[in-house]
């Protein structure tokens, strides 16, 4: 998704001079085209994520739309206080790009595993949270949301070649997308791990189990209405995402403002992907 993001931002910057791209010494072989085309709007701040957020806050307050780029753990946590006190507090259009959610930097170890980024982003008021499922949706999400008011956190994956069947690059802020219909079980998923959910659904189909797959790429605003409509249709539902179990969709649904009290006996399970991590 990194190259899809970079290409979308390159295209937007051609017609919108407010676009600025900043990186904390990352993005090699991804951001070079933007840097060459718009050298006055590209900054490598070095390994200084907190400072990068501070600079982006100042640029946003001056009328620009800055995108700050780093690995998801670094993007979401190293400058967290600055994100809270800058773009969130003042509702400025800073866009934080966190690359490689979940275990996508698996070989680099737990320091690079973004397993809490969505929770800490979602807890902040006024921060939109977006996690595309494939590179086509990543491009659509950037193009659709780049000029929204207020800050945004994007969790984008590393995989470039995969296209999620049935999604066709759709992205709608505040909505969910059903990419497969089946009568027996509902799986709610988000981000790059959606590809594994499709494989699981194929295996279930071999055993006569029909699966509906719902992809939630807009975590805030969240598609509670869409999810409520789906949950009412199925006897069993499952959520699959690369995240600690706290603040996964199970807890979000049970603690949401939606009227899920209508489903008191509805089994809602979470695949504890992140809890398999060995410390």
DAKA-V865845 format. One record per residue. N is the residue number from 1. RES is the residue in one small letter. SS is DSSP state (h for helix, s for strand, l for the rest). OMEGA is omega in whole degrees, 0 to 359 (* if undefined). D_CENTER is the distance of its C-alpha to the mean C-alpha in whole Angstrom. Layout:
n=N res=RES ss=SS omega=OMEGA d_center=D_CENTER
n=N res=RES ss=SS omega=OMEGA d_center=D_CENTER
This chain:
n=1 res=x ss=l omega=184 d_center=11
n=2 res=x ss=h omega=181 d_center=12
n=3 res=x ss=h omega=176 d_center=16
n=4 res=x ss=h omega=176 d_center=14
n=5 res=x ss=h omega=183 d_center=12
n=6 res=x ss=h omega=180 d_center=16
n=7 res=x ss=h omega=179 d_center=18
n=8 res=x ss=h omega=181 d_center=16
n=9 res=x ss=h omega=176 d_center=16
n=10 res=x ss=h omega=181 d_center=20
n=11 res=x ss=h omega=180 d_center=21
n=12 res=x ss=h omega=182 d_center=20
n=13 res=x ss=h omega=180 d_center=22
n=14 res=x ss=h omega=182 d_center=25
n=15 res=x ss=h omega=182 d_center=25
n=16 res=x ss=l omega=184 d_center=24
n=17 res=x ss=l omega=176 d_center=25
n=18 res=x ss=l omega=185 d_center=23
n=19 res=x ss=s omega=175 d_center=20
n=20 res=x ss=s omega=179 d_center=20
n=21 res=x ss=s omega=180 d_center=18
n=22 res=x ss=s omega=178 d_center=19
n=23 res=x ss=s omega=178 d_center=18
n=24 res=x ss=l omega=177 d_center=19
n=25 res=x ss=l omega=177 d_center=21
n=26 res=x ss=l omega=178 d_center=19
n=27 res=x ss=l omega=179 d_center=18
n=28 res=x ss=l omega=186 d_center=21
n=29 res=x ss=l omega=178 d_center=22
n=30 res=x ss=l omega=189 d_center=19
n=31 res=x ss=l omega=186 d_center=19
n=32 res=x ss=h omega=181 d_center=23
n=33 res=x ss=h omega=178 d_center=24
n=34 res=x ss=h omega=182 d_center=22
n=35 res=x ss=h omega=180 d_center=24
n=36 res=x ss=h omega=183 d_center=27
n=37 res=x ss=h omega=185 d_center=27
n=38 res=x ss=l omega=185 d_center=26
n=39 res=x ss=h omega=181 d_center=28
n=40 res=x ss=h omega=180 d_center=28
n=41 res=x ss=h omega=178 d_center=24
n=42 res=x ss=s omega=182 d_center=23
n=43 res=x ss=s omega=168 d_center=23
n=44 res=x ss=s omega=186 d_center=23
n=45 res=x ss=l omega=185 d_center=24
n=46 res=x ss=l omega=182 d_center=24
n=47 res=x ss=l omega=187 d_center=23
n=48 res=x ss=l omega=187 d_center=23
n=49 res=x ss=h omega=180 d_center=19
n=50 res=x ss=h omega=177 d_center=21
n=51 res=x ss=h omega=180 d_center=23
n=52 res=x ss=h omega=178 d_center=20
n=53 res=x ss=h omega=177 d_center=19
n=54 res=x ss=h omega=177 d_center=22
n=55 res=x ss=h omega=180 d_center=23
n=56 res=x ss=h omega=178 d_center=20
n=57 res=x ss=h omega=178 d_center=21
n=58 res=x ss=h omega=178 d_center=24
n=59 res=x ss=h omega=179 d_center=24
n=60 res=x ss=h omega=178 d_center=21
n=61 res=x ss=h omega=180 d_center=25
n=62 res=x ss=l omega=174 d_center=27
n=63 res=x ss=l omega=179 d_center=25
n=64 res=x ss=l omega=173 d_center=23
n=65 res=x ss=s omega=183 d_center=19
n=66 res=x ss=s omega=172 d_center=18
n=67 res=x ss=s omega=179 d_center=15
n=68 res=x ss=s omega=195 d_center=15
n=69 res=x ss=s omega=174 d_center=13
n=70 res=x ss=s omega=172 d_center=14
n=71 res=x ss=s omega=192 d_center=13
n=72 res=x ss=h omega=179 d_center=10
n=73 res=x ss=h omega=181 d_center=13
n=74 res=x ss=h omega=182 d_center=15
n=75 res=x ss=h omega=186 d_center=12
n=76 res=x ss=h omega=190 d_center=11
n=77 res=x ss=h omega=184 d_center=15
n=78 res=x ss=h omega=177 d_center=18
n=79 res=x ss=l omega=188 d_center=18
n=80 res=x ss=h omega=179 d_center=16
n=81 res=x ss=h omega=180 d_center=20
n=82 res=x ss=h omega=175 d_center=20
n=83 res=x ss=h omega=180 d_center=17
n=84 res=x ss=h omega=188 d_center=18
n=85 res=x ss=h omega=180 d_center=22
n=86 res=x ss=h omega=185 d_center=21
n=87 res=x ss=h omega=180 d_center=18
n=88 res=x ss=h omega=182 d_center=17
n=89 res=x ss=h omega=184 d_center=21
n=90 res=x ss=h omega=178 d_center=22
n=91 res=x ss=l omega=180 d_center=19
n=92 res=x ss=l omega=186 d_center=19
n=93 res=x ss=l omega=172 d_center=17
n=94 res=x ss=l omega=180 d_center=15
n=95 res=x ss=s omega=181 d_center=12
n=96 res=x ss=s omega=181 d_center=10
n=97 res=x ss=s omega=176 d_center=9
n=98 res=x ss=s omega=186 d_center=8
n=99 res=x ss=s omega=173 d_center=9
n=100 res=x ss=l omega=178 d_center=10
n=101 res=x ss=l omega=178 d_center=8
n=102 res=x ss=s omega=185 d_center=11
n=103 res=x ss=l omega=188 d_center=14
n=104 res=x ss=l omega=170 d_center=13
n=105 res=x ss=l omega=187 d_center=16
n=106 res=x ss=h omega=183 d_center=18
n=107 res=x ss=h omega=183 d_center=21
n=108 res=x ss=h omega=175 d_center=21
n=109 res=x ss=l omega=189 d_center=21
n=110 res=x ss=h omega=179 d_center=19
n=111 res=x ss=h omega=182 d_center=19
n=112 res=x ss=h omega=180 d_center=16
n=113 res=x ss=l omega=181 d_center=14
n=114 res=x ss=s omega=185 d_center=11
n=115 res=x ss=l omega=179 d_center=12
n=116 res=x ss=l omega=187 d_center=12
n=117 res=x ss=h omega=182 d_center=9
n=118 res=x ss=h omega=179 d_center=7
n=119 res=x ss=h omega=184 d_center=11
n=120 res=x ss=h omega=175 d_center=12
n=121 res=x ss=h omega=186 d_center=10
n=122 res=x ss=h omega=182 d_center=11
n=123 res=x ss=l omega=183 d_center=14
n=124 res=x ss=l omega=182 d_center=15
n=125 res=x ss=l omega=174 d_center=17
n=126 res=x ss=l omega=178 d_center=16
n=127 res=x ss=l omega=175 d_center=12
n=128 res=x ss=s omega=182 d_center=10
n=129 res=x ss=s omega=185 d_center=6
n=130 res=x ss=s omega=180 d_center=4
n=131 res=x ss=l omega=183 d_center=2
n=132 res=x ss=l omega=183 d_center=5
n=133 res=x ss=l omega=176 d_center=8
n=134 res=x ss=l omega=188 d_center=11
n=135 res=x ss=h omega=177 d_center=12
n=136 res=x ss=h omega=178 d_center=13
n=137 res=x ss=h omega=177 d_center=11
n=138 res=x ss=h omega=178 d_center=9
n=139 res=x ss=h omega=180 d_center=12
n=140 res=x ss=h omega=182 d_center=13
n=141 res=x ss=h omega=179 d_center=10
n=142 res=x ss=h omega=183 d_center=11
n=143 res=x ss=h omega=183 d_center=14
n=144 res=x ss=h omega=191 d_center=14
n=145 res=x ss=h omega=191 d_center=13
n=146 res=x ss=l omega=184 d_center=14
n=147 res=x ss=l omega=174 d_center=17
n=148 res=x ss=l omega=175 d_center=16
n=149 res=x ss=l omega=177 d_center=18
n=150 res=x ss=l omega=184 d_center=16
n=151 res=x ss=l omega=179 d_center=14
n=152 res=x ss=s omega=169 d_center=10
n=153 res=x ss=s omega=176 d_center=7
n=154 res=x ss=s omega=169 d_center=5
n=155 res=x ss=s omega=181 d_center=3
n=156 res=x ss=s omega=182 d_center=6
n=157 res=x ss=l omega=179 d_center=8
n=158 res=x ss=l omega=187 d_center=12
n=159 res=x ss=l omega=186 d_center=14
n=160 res=x ss=l omega=194 d_center=15
n=161 res=x ss=l omega=188 d_center=18
n=162 res=x ss=l omega=174 d_center=16
n=163 res=x ss=l omega=182 d_center=16
n=164 res=x ss=l omega=181 d_center=15
n=165 res=x ss=l omega=177 d_center=19
n=166 res=x ss=l omega=182 d_center=19
n=167 res=x ss=l omega=175 d_center=16
n=168 res=x ss=l omega=175 d_center=17
n=169 res=x ss=l omega=181 d_center=14
n=170 res=x ss=l omega=169 d_center=14
n=171 res=x ss=l omega=178 d_center=12
n=172 res=x ss=l omega=180 d_center=13
n=173 res=x ss=l omega=180 d_center=12
n=174 res=x ss=l omega=182 d_center=13
n=175 res=x ss=l omega=175 d_center=14
n=176 res=x ss=l omega=181 d_center=13
n=177 res=x ss=s omega=175 d_center=14
n=178 res=x ss=s omega=183 d_center=17
n=179 res=x ss=s omega=176 d_center=18
n=180 res=x ss=s omega=180 d_center=21
n=181 res=x ss=l omega=174 d_center=23
n=182 res=x ss=l omega=190 d_center=26
n=183 res=x ss=l omega=195 d_center=28
n=184 res=x ss=l omega=187 d_center=28
n=185 res=x ss=s omega=177 d_center=24
n=186 res=x ss=s omega=172 d_center=21
n=187 res=x ss=s omega=176 d_center=18
n=188 res=x ss=s omega=184 d_center=14
n=189 res=x ss=s omega=179 d_center=11
n=190 res=x ss=l omega=174 d_center=8
n=191 res=x ss=h omega=188 d_center=6
n=192 res=x ss=h omega=182 d_center=9
n=193 res=x ss=h omega=175 d_center=11
n=194 res=x ss=h omega=178 d_center=12
n=195 res=x ss=h omega=179 d_center=15
n=196 res=x ss=h omega=178 d_center=17
n=197 res=x ss=h omega=177 d_center=17
n=198 res=x ss=h omega=178 d_center=18
n=199 res=x ss=h omega=179 d_center=21
n=200 res=x ss=h omega=178 d_center=21
n=201 res=x ss=h omega=177 d_center=22
n=202 res=x ss=h omega=179 d_center=25
n=203 res=x ss=h omega=178 d_center=26
n=204 res=x ss=h omega=180 d_center=27
n=205 res=x ss=h omega=178 d_center=28
n=206 res=x ss=h omega=179 d_center=31
n=207 res=x ss=l omega=174 d_center=32
n=208 res=x ss=l omega=180 d_center=32
n=209 res=x ss=l omega=180 d_center=29
n=210 res=x ss=l omega=187 d_center=27
n=211 res=x ss=s omega=167 d_center=23
n=212 res=x ss=s omega=180 d_center=21
n=213 res=x ss=s omega=178 d_center=17
n=214 res=x ss=s omega=179 d_center=15
n=215 res=x ss=s omega=178 d_center=11
n=216 res=x ss=l omega=180 d_center=9
n=217 res=x ss=l omega=175 d_center=6
n=218 res=x ss=s omega=181 d_center=7
n=219 res=x ss=s omega=171 d_center=8
n=220 res=x ss=s omega=356 d_center=10
n=221 res=x ss=l omega=186 d_center=12
n=222 res=x ss=l omega=183 d_center=12
n=223 res=x ss=l omega=185 d_center=14
n=224 res=x ss=h omega=179 d_center=17
n=225 res=x ss=h omega=178 d_center=20
n=226 res=x ss=h omega=183 d_center=18
n=227 res=x ss=h omega=179 d_center=18
n=228 res=x ss=h omega=179 d_center=21
n=229 res=x ss=h omega=181 d_center=23
n=230 res=x ss=h omega=183 d_center=21
n=231 res=x ss=h omega=180 d_center=22
n=232 res=x ss=l omega=186 d_center=26
n=233 res=x ss=l omega=191 d_center=26
n=234 res=x ss=l omega=177 d_center=26
n=235 res=x ss=l omega=182 d_center=28
n=236 res=x ss=s omega=177 d_center=25
n=237 res=x ss=s omega=183 d_center=22
n=238 res=x ss=s omega=172 d_center=19
n=239 res=x ss=s omega=179 d_center=16
n=240 res=x ss=s omega=178 d_center=14
n=241 res=x ss=l omega=179 d_center=11
n=242 res=x ss=l omega=185 d_center=11
n=243 res=x ss=l omega=170 d_center=12
n=244 res=x ss=l omega=186 d_center=15
n=245 res=x ss=l omega=173 d_center=17
n=246 res=x ss=l omega=179 d_center=17
n=247 res=x ss=l omega=168 d_center=14
n=248 res=x ss=l omega=187 d_center=13
n=249 res=x ss=h omega=178 d_center=13
n=250 res=x ss=h omega=181 d_center=17
n=251 res=x ss=h omega=179 d_center=18
n=252 res=x ss=h omega=181 d_center=16
n=253 res=x ss=h omega=183 d_center=18
n=254 res=x ss=h omega=182 d_center=21
n=255 res=x ss=l omega=185 d_center=20
n=256 res=x ss=l omega=176 d_center=19
n=257 res=x ss=l omega=178 d_center=21
n=258 res=x ss=l omega=185 d_center=22
n=259 res=x ss=l omega=180 d_center=25
n=260 res=x ss=h omega=175 d_center=24
n=261 res=x ss=h omega=177 d_center=28
n=262 res=x ss=h omega=185 d_center=29
n=263 res=x ss=h omega=188 d_center=28
n=264 res=x ss=l omega=183 d_center=30
n=265 res=x ss=l omega=184 d_center=30
n=266 res=x ss=l omega=178 d_center=27
n=267 res=x ss=s omega=180 d_center=26
n=268 res=x ss=s omega=188 d_center=22
n=269 res=x ss=s omega=178 d_center=21
n=270 res=x ss=s omega=171 d_center=18
n=271 res=x ss=s omega=189 d_center=18
n=272 res=x ss=l omega=187 d_center=18
n=273 res=x ss=l omega=187 d_center=17
n=274 res=x ss=h omega=183 d_center=16
n=275 res=x ss=h omega=176 d_center=20
n=276 res=x ss=h omega=181 d_center=21
n=277 res=x ss=l omega=178 d_center=21
n=278 res=x ss=l omega=181 d_center=24
n=279 res=x ss=l omega=* d_center=25
